[in-house]
Amino acid sequence: MGRKLNIELPVDDSPILQEIYARRNLKLTRIPKDVMHRMPTTLLFSLEGMPDLDWEKLLQFQLPNGSFFASPSSTAFALMETKDENCLRYLNRVVEKFNGGVPNTYPVDFFEHNWAVDRLLRLGISRYFQSEIKECMDYVYRYWTEEGISWGRNSNVHDIDDTAMGFRLLRLHGHHVSADVFRHFEKDGEFFCYSGQSTQPITGMYNLNRACQLLFPGEKILEDAKRFSFKFLREKQASNELLDKWIIAKDLPGEVGYALDTPWYASLPRVETRFYLDQYGGEDDVWIGKTLYRMHTINNNKLLELARLDYKNCQALHLLEWDAIQQYNIIPCFPVGYIHDNDEFNTTLQIESDMQELVQLVVCASSDEIDPDIKQTFLAVAKSSYYYAAHFTPATIDFHIAKVLFEPVNAIGKIKEHVDSIQSMLGSMNDGDMSISAYDTAWVALVEDLHGNGGPQFPKCLEWISNNQLPDGSWGDALIFKASDRLISTLACVIALKSWNIRPDKTKKGMEFVKENIHKLEDENEENMLSGFEVAFPSLIEIGRKLDIKVPVDHDSHILQEIYARRNLKLARIPKDIMHRVPTPLLYSLEGMQDQDLDWEKLLKFQFPDGSFCTSPSSTAFALMQTKDENCLRYLSTTVETLDGGVPNVYPVDIFERLWAVDRLQRLGISRYFQSEVTECLDYVYRSWTEQGVFSASNSTIHDVDDTAMGFRLLRLHGYQVSADVFRHFEKDGEFFCLAGQSTQGVTPMYSLYRASQILFPEEKILKDAKKFTSKFLREKQASNKLLDKWVGYALDVPWYASLPRVETRFYLDQYGGADDVWIGKTLYRLHNVSSNNYLELAKLDYKNCQGLHLREWNTIHKWYTECNLEQFGMSKRDMLFGYYLASASIYEPERAKERLAWAQARILMEAVVSSFENKGTWERGAFLCEFRKRRSDYVTSRWDGKITRGQGQGLVAVLLGTLNRLLSDAHVAQDREIFHHHLHQTWETWIMTWQEDGDMRKGEAELLVRTINLCANSGAPEKLSQLSHPRYKHLNDIANGVCCQLLQFQHRQPSCNKIQGEDKGNTTLQIESGMQELVQLVVCASSDDIDSDIKQTFLAVAKLFENKEHPVPFRTDYLVLSVFHQEFFCQFSTKSSSYFHK
């Protein structure tokens, strides 16, 4: 066909081409034309590849819907050859349904129903969807025939793949289906996918093997099918040919291999689900037909995510139950003998016969029926016995136990996949990856050719508009309906099409949408109104009138009056003379000011170096219409060409994208995977940093507080030198604004400024003022229920000094919506490198991985607590849990387990010592110190046997010294261990001496914790020991000790339920806050003679722990512990939630 069209194809007599032709000839030989004209064959699926057909005979095999084998391409060829009306009807329907494109096969209703139910069952989540499964099965059963079914209803051809899947599921769910259906696929002892076929696909035989395991007594056809399919699959397995013809699955050989090794009688539901979770690829699974295709209902990431969440939830519950069972000291006893038989299924005929009868009794319903759940219990017990005694070895059972109860679900491999994907995404950042704005594209489409030919300057924009109208006639964000976004985008696109007199059908449909939905503006929340909507929308209405586009607006309507009033107020606040003199926010909305008689000569001096006005394509397009400016043209031409016809809301956004991406990585707790990428992003921002701050794009002539505050906070936290004086440019008369000259404040910029103001150094008055102002502003918004982002409320209640990393991440995981998060500009838009499902998925996997590790560590701590009998020293289990919680909420990374355990155990021991001696006299305290000194030599590594023996001297001394030795047990060489043991013992002795001398047992707690953590963290790196005597270390030590002592003293002076009250509403006293400011400065600022950052960060982490005690979050501690250690993330699978962000 290509040759007839003079299409030169690069083909020769290569071996692969010869092989393809040979296979074609073989297929046509196996199904001769006379057979093909006499009965339905698989060649009906590929008629477009067949010559010289007798169409009168073939049309008898046409399906009732007009198609051939439900194949659009085969049916299209038939239509070309026959002009058949039924073919035409089928193709028209399919093209209309899929808006121009057509799928590989259609319809596939049976296929979709059966395989979706199968996935729910195998993923272990079918119990959530019982009514939906029943509907699916009832649907399939209505169309079940004696010959089976195909992928779609009303088919005159049936296949073994869909029939076997349907048979198994229907039988499992109590429907009466006869095994005789498989006789139609058997010939001479072999089974085929289609009647008359001569080969077998792996998937068809795999599903047949699964179906025939549900045989009832006396069903010989299923026994034959079981034997044949088992032998077929084993041979494929032995020859490494388990590559499926129909699906590119994640690991089909593993899936089929598991099924062959584990007959259904011996397959326990949780074991099967656990293995299948590693095989099911979600949306990564691709099916093979005439082309590759995807089945969105069957291969769905939401199913995979729900299955993982459910599995891990059950796994955590089962571990808790296991802990409870262990107290009974039940030791499992595995059998020594197994039932083996000479047949290939490893069961005796009698056992198999009994199992068949049991299956029949359980799955078949009758009029005098008992409840299915009661009957299913019999089958569950029988399967567990079969599993335990007749099929697996003890080693295999041990493997299953470890996998089902303890191993995270595919966590590590998935983590690496997401890390690689995100690294690639971050590494390819350029000018910003943002969704296309129909509104801005329409404005660019309105520009007339500058050379005067009467056509559009940017025809690609018109093409984009024509191709992207939504089914309801509107333009705008397809996934979120927001009236203002859809209306302003639709009206702009209608105006663009009408201006060039093209696509009247789309214009008409667009206006119908406007008429039907304009009243919905009444329901718009002012806090969520589009940026500049009040300026741009009235302008569009006026343009529409000039084009005889009648916008159905009632000028007396409340909402329209309010929009015009806000427009007049905005223009009054920024008079034209100011607008012509200094950059103002109106540069972002110039297209809404056509009636304002603008002085373009003055305005052009505010043009950005890239030729844009405020990086806005719509504003720049209007400027180009008015000025014919070459720089405007250059900017728009570059943007349209780069983005292939559509333009975004703003462009470029290189600074904004990098800052917010780094922020998301940090708040989600996954930035440690991307340290080099984070450094590259911040280096990029720092190169564009100015004394006036930054804007969303580099090389801009204006700056905003949102990007500046975000940049300031991230740069300062990562050791870059940035001055707080940058915020003076956004302050006027004690108030702060997003842009210089602006008269109102938005929540998001003030929130960013509030977060930045908490990273202040001593004497930075501008940040103190900013903190006071933003805190008051956000509190007022909160009081009036105008804080739409719950995270802002958390930030107000938990200042940065008191925010523990894992708690912050845990709460943010419930707020972050990934790709569902939508931002608000002139229209709704999405930032793909900021709001990413990849980030969210990795964050959840990482959090759960850490959560599992922390639970195992908690079990270790609990055993240590019991072994040491710490309860006798005044430590309750709740105190112990809270001690470990604070450590793991501060230092959570898996690779920092040594530091975390050192922190937790040191704090618990510290509290045990305080509890034991707080009310004792000088003699008892002195005796404890003497005993500690005396027994130190017994616990040097060369003499200590590794056991904590309470009989050595005072019990608490033995526990203390034994635990300290354990903490250093992994130092690389004995000499290193001796050195670190000496320093660690000396540290604790110094602390004990401190409270011996002045009686204050709380004095020096911070120093003790920090030094213990740092010694244990670096026990394998003796070269770092010198840093612990560095002058800067001593300075950090003094500051941290001072802050923590003041916090403890203040706590003991206040009722336990009260917070510290400071006049700046920052919830700290001025003295404590000053100390924290100095500590932050010492930790984040680098110097040439500096100590390692991780050592410095320990001081800040410990100080935040003490601050946290004074600023409890507005939830009970028990709830926090549950959330951080056990609770899964909030997740809705039935609806799609979204968040709005202003920018």
Buried (B, 14 or more C-beta within 10 A) or exposed (E): EEEEEEEEEEEEEEEEEEEEEEEEEEBBEBBEBEEBBEEBBBBBBBBBBBEEBEEEEBBEBBBEBBBBBBBBBBBBBBBEBBEBEBBBBBBEBBEEEEEEEBBBBBBBBBBBBBBBBBBBBBBBBBEEBEEBBEEBBEBBBEBBEEBBBBBBBEBBBBBBBBBBBBBBBBBBBBBEBEBEBBBBBBEEEEBBBBBBBEEBBBBBBBBBBBBBBBBBEEBEBBBBBBBBBBEBBBEBBEEEEBEBEBBBBBBBBBBBBBBBBBBBBBBBEBBBBBBBBBBBBBBBBBBBEBEEEBBEEBBBBBBBBBBBBBBBEBBBEBBEEEEEEEEEEEEEEEEEEEEEBEEEBBBBEEBBEBBBEBBBEBBBEEEEEEEEEEBEEEBEEBBEEBBBBBBBEEEEBEBBEEBBEEBBBBBEEBBEBBBEBBBEBBEEBEBBBBBBBBBBBBBBBBBBEEEEEEEBBBBBBBBBBBEBBBEBBBBBBEEBBBBBBBBBBBBBBBBBBBBBEBBEEBBEBBBBBBEEBBBBBEEBEEBBBBBBBBBBBBBBBEBBEEEEBEBEBEEEBEBBEBBBEBBEEBBEBBEBEEBBEEBBBBBBBBBBBBEBEBEEEEBBEBBBEBBBBBBBBBBBBBBBBBBEBEBBBBBBBBBBEEBEBBBBBBBBBBBBBBBBBBBBBBBBBBBBBBEEBBEBBBEBBBEBBEEBBBBBBBEBBBBBBBBBBBBBBBBBBBBBEBEBEBBBBBBEEEEBBBBBBBBEBBBBBBBBBBBBBBBBBEEBEBBBBBBBBBBEBBBEBBEEEBBBBEBBBBBBBBBBBBBBBBBBBBBBBBBBBBBBBBBBBBBBBBBBBBBBBBBBBBBBBBBBBBBBBBBEBBEBBBEBBEBBEBBEBBBEEEBBBBBBBBBBBBBBBEEBBBBBBBBBBBBBBBBBBBBBBEEEEEEEBEBBBEBBBEBBEBBBBEEBEEEBBBEBBBBBBBBBBBBBBBBBEEBEEEEBBBBBBEBBBEBBBEBBEBBBEEEEBBBBBBBBBBBBBBBBBBBBEBEBBEBBEBEBBEEBBEBBBBBBBBBBBBBEEEEEEEEBEBEBBBBBBEEBBBBBBBBBBBBBBEEEEBBBEEBBEBBBBBBBBBBBBBBBBEBEBEEBBEBBBBBBBEEEBEEEEBBBBBB
